Amino acid sequence: MKNVTLPIIAPPTRRTKYEQSSDECQEALREAFGVFVDYCTAAGWSDDDVAIALIQIADEHLCSLAILADFSAVVDQTTGAELAKF
């Protein structure tokens, strides 16, 4: 299989989260995503297999972010409580 070079992905236009950041991110990733899907289908995977796998991987990633956010909140609360003792 040939080497694939992903296109350059544009960075966000702002440093902080803003209302259109998700739309802007999707647009920035669209071309690279298409190249990656083409690479996967060239390896023999069907479009359906690739789409389902990517959705599941994205869902797992989102769940892990949520778990980390919850964990961070617990750690922050615990640390704050522990520091209040001193």
N, C-alpha and C positions, 0 to 999 in steps of 0.2 A: 504494500500500500504506500502511496506517495505521502511525503510530508505535507502537512497543511499549515499555512500561516494564517492565524486569525487576524482580522482587520483591527486597526487601532480603535480602542473604545474611548469615546470622548468622556472627560471627567464631568462631574456635576458643575453647573454654572454658579452654585452657591455652596458655601461651606456648611450651612445648617439646613435641616430638613425644612421643606416648604411644600405648599399645596400641590404643585405640579412635579415634585421630585420623582415620584413613581413613574409618571408618564415620560419624563425626560430620560430616566434610566432605561425604560423599555425601548425607547427610540435609540439610545446609545448602544444597547445590546442586540438590537434586531439583526443587523448584518452579521455579526459574529455568531449569533445563534443559528442563522441560516446556514452558514459555513459549517458549523459544528454538526448540525442535523445532516447535511449532505455527506460529511465525513462518516457519520455513523451508518447512513444508508449504503454508502459505498463499501462499508465493511460487511454488508449483508443483512443488517437489521431492517425490518420494515418500518415505514413511516409511523404506523400505529404503535409498534413496539417502542420506538424512540420517544414518541410523544408521551406514552404512558410512563415510561421509565423516568423521563425528565420531570414530569408532574410529580411522581412519587419522590424523587430525589429533592425537588424543590419543597415539597410538603415536609419531608424529614428535616430539611434545613430550617424551615420556618418554625417547626416544633422545637428544634434544639435551641433556636434563638429565644423562643418564649420560655423554655425551661431555664436557660441562662439568665434571662431577665428576672424571672421569679426568684431564682437562686441569689442573684445579686441583691434583690430587694431584701431578702431574708438576711443575707450577710450584712448589708448596710444597717438593718434594724438591730441585729445582734451586736454589731460593732458599736453602734451608738449607745445601746443599753450598757454594754460592757464599759465603755468610756465614761458613762455617767456615774459609775461606781467610784471612779477615781477623783 
